[in-house]
Amino acid sequence: MKTLPTNKFLRGIQSKDPQIGLWISLCSNIGADVVAPSGFDWVLVDMEHSANDYQSVMSQLQVFDTSKATAIVRPEWNDPVAVKRLLDIGARGLLFPMINSVDEAKQAVAATRYPPHGIRGFSASTRANRYGRTPDYIDRIEHETAVIVQIESKAALAVADDIAAVDGVDGVFFGPADIAADMGLIGQPLNAAVWDVIRPVAKRLIALGVPVGTLVADAQFAAELINDGFNFVACGSDIGLLAKASDALLETVKSKIVET
């Protein structure tokens, strides 16, 4: 029998060791296999804005389990049934979308905990516990599952300190795209006005010792945020990399063709 592995991502953000991540939305275990050797500290397997289902997520988890990257999954919603199923198939952490209140944060944490500390349903044989072969799973899983809450609105920014203080919340993730939309700047996640409202809240949480993260599709800005104290930053996505590279390749070839 084997013991439950340590969650390297969770230990990383707890020790303030910067974690560089990549967003995963292609819904493909082959796509996961392509990026896994790159050496990212963490990846986010997305279900909210992708065509992923439980089987496709599990196939990607199987790939990332053999890599350096810790796979965090974003469910479609703060739904305890979805959380139960994702934890059972082996998600090492969850990013809960659109958390706007303390009660919603408490609900997210409760969904990841077995009774009496929460409401997670119990199964003796799942992929997460190696089908019953992990003797310390029940005792340790609460401390090896990363619970990250996503702040995506002006209302959530206003109560971010209280959300972050909920027992069991391991980190706060700022969603600049939805915050931008809430500010009337839809499609402008890198707009300076968006970051003018995010940065003071993030800075305050960092000062309180709360790990904070985000996603930005700009490598220089991602590094800047890490240098400013952000603990976990996704600096791009598999879809974005493929789209940009294929566009650039075609444009490069076209630019070299001599017209006759």
C-alpha positions in Angstrom: 0.0 0.0 0.0 1.1 3.6 -0.7 0.5 6.7 1.3 -1.2 9.8 -0.1 1.2 12.0 -2.0 2.0 15.5 -0.7 0.3 18.3 -2.6 3.3 20.2 -4.0 1.3 23.1 -5.2 -0.4 23.5 -1.8 2.9 23.3 0.0 4.4 25.8 -2.5 1.8 28.5 -2.0 1.9 28.0 1.8 5.7 28.5 1.8 5.4 31.5 -0.6 7.3 29.7 -3.3 6.0 31.2 -6.6 4.0 28.7 -8.6 3.9 29.3 -12.4 0.9 27.7 -14.1 -0.8 27.0 -17.4 -4.6 27.0 -18.2 -5.8 23.7 -19.8 -8.9 23.9 -21.9 -8.3 21.6 -24.9 -10.2 18.7 -23.2 -7.5 16.3 -24.5 -5.2 13.8 -22.7 -2.9 14.1 -25.8 -2.8 17.9 -25.4 -2.0 17.4 -21.7 0.7 15.0 -22.6 2.3 17.6 -24.9 2.5 20.3 -22.3 3.1 18.2 -19.2 6.9 17.9 -19.7 7.3 21.7 -20.0 7.7 21.8 -16.2 4.9 24.1 -15.0 4.3 24.0 -11.3 0.6 23.8 -11.7 -2.1 23.5 -14.4 -5.8 24.4 -14.3 -8.0 21.9 -16.0 -11.1 23.9 -16.8 -14.7 22.7 -16.8 -16.4 26.1 -16.5 -15.5 27.4 -20.0 -14.6 24.2 -21.9 -16.2 21.0 -23.2 -14.5 18.9 -20.5 -16.5 16.2 -18.8 -15.5 13.9 -15.9 -13.9 11.3 -18.2 -11.9 13.8 -20.1 -10.8 15.5 -16.9 -9.7 12.1 -15.4 -7.7 11.2 -18.5 -5.8 14.5 -18.2 -5.3 14.0 -14.4 -3.7 10.7 -15.3 -1.2 12.5 -17.5 -0.4 15.3 -15.0 0.0 12.8 -12.2 3.2 11.6 -13.9 4.6 15.2 -14.3 5.9 18.0 -12.1 2.6 19.9 -12.5 -0.1 19.7 -9.8 -3.5 19.6 -11.6 -6.1 21.8 -10.1 -9.7 21.5 -11.6 -12.2 24.3 -12.0 -15.7 22.8 -11.8 -18.6 24.4 -13.7 -20.0 25.9 -10.4 -19.8 25.8 -6.7 -21.7 22.5 -6.7 -21.1 19.8 -4.0 -22.0 17.0 -6.3 -19.5 18.1 -8.9 -16.9 18.6 -6.2 -17.5 15.1 -4.8 -17.0 13.5 -8.2 -13.9 15.5 -9.1 -12.3 14.7 -5.8 -13.1 11.0 -6.2 -11.4 10.9 -9.6 -8.3 12.4 -8.1 -8.3 16.2 -8.4 -5.5 17.6 -6.1 -7.3 20.8 -5.7 -10.3 22.9 -6.9 -10.7 26.4 -8.1 -14.3 27.5 -7.2 -15.7 30.0 -9.7 -17.6 33.2 -8.9 -17.4 33.2 -5.1 -19.2 36.4 -3.9 -19.7 35.9 -0.2 -18.5 34.2 2.9 -21.4 31.8 2.8 -20.4 30.7 -0.7 -16.8 30.2 0.4 -17.9 28.1 3.4 -20.1 26.0 1.1 -17.1 25.4 -1.2 -14.9 24.3 1.7 -17.6 22.0 3.2 -18.0 20.2 -0.2 -14.3 19.1 0.1 -14.6 17.8 3.7 -16.0 14.6 5.0 -18.4 14.7 7.9 -18.4 16.0 10.6 -16.3 18.8 9.0 -18.2 19.0 5.8 -20.7 17.3 3.5 -18.5 15.3 1.1 -20.0 11.8 0.4 -17.8 8.8 1.2 -16.8 6.0 -1.1 -14.3 3.4 -0.1 -12.9 2.7 -3.5 -12.1 5.6 -5.9 -9.2 6.6 -8.1 -8.3 9.2 -5.5 -7.5 6.5 -2.9 -6.1 4.1 -5.4 -9.2 2.0 -5.2 -8.9 1.5 -1.5 -5.2 1.0 -1.4 -4.2 4.3 0.3 -4.5 3.7 4.1 -4.1 7.3 5.2 -6.4 8.8 2.6 -9.2 9.7 5.0 -6.9 11.2 7.6 -4.8 13.3 5.3 -6.9 14.3 2.3 -8.3 17.4 4.0 -4.7 18.7 4.4 -3.7 17.7 0.8 -6.5 19.2 -1.2 -6.1 22.8 -2.3 -9.2 24.9 -2.0 -9.0 28.1 -4.0 -11.8 30.6 -4.3 -12.2 32.8 -7.3 -13.1 36.5 -6.9 -14.7 37.8 -10.1 -16.9 40.7 -9.2 -16.9 44.1 -7.6 -19.1 42.7 -4.8 -16.6 40.0 -4.1 -13.7 42.4 -4.1 -15.5 44.4 -1.4 -15.6 41.4 1.0 -12.4 39.7 -0.1 -10.8 39.9 3.3 -13.7 38.1 4.9 -13.8 35.4 2.1 -10.1 34.8 2.5 -10.5 34.4 6.2 -12.9 31.4 5.9 -11.4 28.4 7.5 -10.2 25.9 4.9 -9.7 28.5 2.1 -6.1 28.0 0.9 -5.9 30.9 -1.6 -7.7 33.6 -3.4 -7.7 33.8 -7.2 -8.6 37.0 -9.0 -10.5 36.6 -12.3 -9.6 39.8 -14.2 -11.8 39.0 -17.2 -15.1 38.8 -15.2 -14.0 41.7 -13.0 -13.5 43.7 -16.2 -16.9 42.7 -17.4 -18.5 43.8 -14.1 -16.8 47.1 -14.6 -18.2 47.6 -18.1 -14.9 46.7 -19.7 -15.8 43.3 -21.1 -13.0 41.7 -23.1 -10.3 43.9 -21.5 -8.8 41.9 -18.6 -5.5 43.7 -18.9 -7.0 47.2 -18.8 -5.2 49.3 -16.2 -8.4 50.3 -14.5 -9.1 46.6 -13.8 -5.8 46.1 -12.1 -6.2 49.4 -10.2 -9.1 47.7 -8.3 -7.4 44.3 -8.1 -4.0 45.3 -6.9 -5.0 47.0 -3.6 -7.1 44.1 -2.5 -4.4 41.6 -3.5 -1.7 43.6 -1.7 -3.8 43.6 1.4 -4.3 39.9 1.3 -0.6 39.3 0.7 0.1 41.4 3.7 -2.2 39.1 5.7 -0.4 36.1 4.5 -3.1 34.9 2.1 -1.8 33.2 -1.1 -3.2 35.0 -4.1 -3.2 34.1 -7.8 -4.6 35.0 -11.2 -4.5 34.2 -15.0 -3.0 36.7 -17.4 -2.1 35.9 -21.0 1.0 38.1 -20.9 4.3 36.6 -19.8 5.9 39.9 -18.8 2.9 40.9 -16.7 2.8 37.4 -15.2 6.4 37.8 -14.0 5.6 41.3 -12.7 2.7 40.0 -10.6 4.9 37.3 -9.2 7.6 39.9 -8.3 4.9 41.9 -6.6 4.0 39.0 -4.3 1.4 36.9 -6.2 1.9 33.3 -5.2 0.4 31.4 -8.2 0.0 32.9 -11.6 -1.1 31.1 -14.8 0.7 32.8 -17.7 -1.2 31.4 -20.6 -3.4 28.6 -21.9 -3.0 25.6 -24.2 -5.6 27.0 -26.5 -3.9 30.4 -26.7 -0.5 28.9 -27.3 -1.9 26.7 -30.2 -3.9 29.6 -31.7 -1.0 32.1 -31.6 1.6 29.6 -32.9 -0.5 28.4 -35.8 -1.4 32.0 -36.8 2.2 33.1 -36.6 3.4 30.1 -38.6 1.1 30.8 -41.4 1.8 34.5 -41.4 5.6 33.8 -41.4 5.4 31.5 -44.4 3.1 33.9 -46.3 5.5 36.8 -45.7 8.4 34.9 -47.3 6.5 34.0 -50.5 7.8 36.0 -53.4 5.0 37.3 -55.6 5.3 36.5 -59.3 
